């Protein structure tokens, strides 16, 4: 397959539109690689070529048929158009149509037509000219971005132009509003998400056509209208009233405030205070029910204060450094209510146009379990704990019946929670509890086996502290942005400490369990051993909030 890309932006490869084009090409290459086919790609930048305006002399029709009298780079463009199987027109919207240089190139395609009058019902308008060359089987893609909040209603001129040339259904178009955002690192989370859809579109196009689901995602706005227009107005860095230039820190703060998602309003106004330590400037963002407001005079009391060099926070916003990593390195500090930081993505996140993708009720990633086609949900620690709890309570009361009850728990719990993702520890727990139960049924004394089960449970927890992800992180991540939380060093450190403490607790539990199993409280040993974990659970809930906040204030454990 041969692909010819015409980059019509005056900015060349620095074009915002070209980012979409590169993503589309990457998708085509991926599709070709999957199919075992080769792809040749030729690109030309109009801004680097010498292409003069058409003279309207019609020499290419009657004096030198098929050859323009102007000697410039257009002859090479025509040769590439004839060579290509797919031609991609890439350009930004200029005054509701194509940039001037590209319009010259389009006009200069006249030698590719014959002068005779004809009708082409597939094309727009009345009257046409037949092609000089056989163009059957060739495909056309038009990719463009514009600076408005939406592409809808702004591409009438472009559509008319290409409808006349190729027919309404003769080309594939990807038109994207809010194009200027593709050069802004601070919103790269959202723009990269959109570019992922464009790559998928390229892959599907190679396979035969862009699917309806991908088309729907391509038509979504990057941000809601009011958010984008507010952000765009602020990007000029001048006061709306008097046109005076504002400081870079204030512009940055206003743009950050513009990304606030009011649907995440917590029920009461919050005041985020940004103190830029390297330039000694301080601004406050009021996060309210109706939106955000920036206060420049420090007249309100902050609920959360971030003390950071402007350069550090810019790097975090641009994705050059993770915010949690910068916090662990103490590159900035947080004072006051730390909950705002824990829910930062909810307040300022840019994915999916501020809306979660529909992945089924309760779904997190659109996957489906084999169990009755129920959407797969988060992990659930009950899958791991219930078999253990059954084994620690019932066999101590009745060895045979209790062991059977534990085996039943190992079988039923995965079925009851079949919609949840399973971890290694869920599977391992079922295997261990089942094994201990069978050993008990075979006559092994409960006084030995039950303490041994506590020891195995403690070893399982403690051993994970020597790996990359401690056990509790696989479950608590559900409340902290899912698997993305596993990349957060502060989240991992917090869970490492908690996992180690729980592991030590259950490594010690066999000692008193063995002693008590020889007394009259044997039937109640499971209930008694539940008392300490209750207090440990209360401590865990407190520690999960206290420790990150302490680190954020620049203090260690």
Secondary structure, 3 states (H helix, E strand, C coil): CEEEEEECCCCHHHCHHHHHHHHHHHHHHHHHHHHCCCCEEEEEEHHHCCCCCCCCCCHHHHCCCCCCCCCCCHHHHHHHHHHCCEEEEEEECECCECCHHHHHHHHHHHHHEEEEEECCCCCCCCCEEEECCCCCCCEEEEEEECCCCCCCCCCHHHHHHHHHHHCCCCCEEEEECCHHHHHCHHHHHHHHHHHHHHHHHHHHHHHCCCCHHHHHHHHCCCCCHHHHHHHHHHCCCECCCCCCECCHHHHHHHHHHHCCCHHHCCCCCEEEEEEECCCCEEEEEEECCCCEEEECCCCCCCCEEEEECHHHHHHHHCCCCCHHHHHHCCCEEEEECCHHHHCHHHHHCCHHHHCCCCCCCCCCCCCECCCCCCECEEECCHHHHHHHHHHHHHHHHCHHHHHHHHHHHHHHHHHHCCCEECCHHHHHHHHHHHHHHHHHHCCCCHHHHHHHHHHHHHHHHHHHHHCCCCCCHHHHHHHCCHHHHHHCHHHHHHHHHHHHHHHHHHHHHHHHHHHHCCCCCHHHHHHHHHHHHHHHHHHHHHHHHHHHHHHHCCCCC
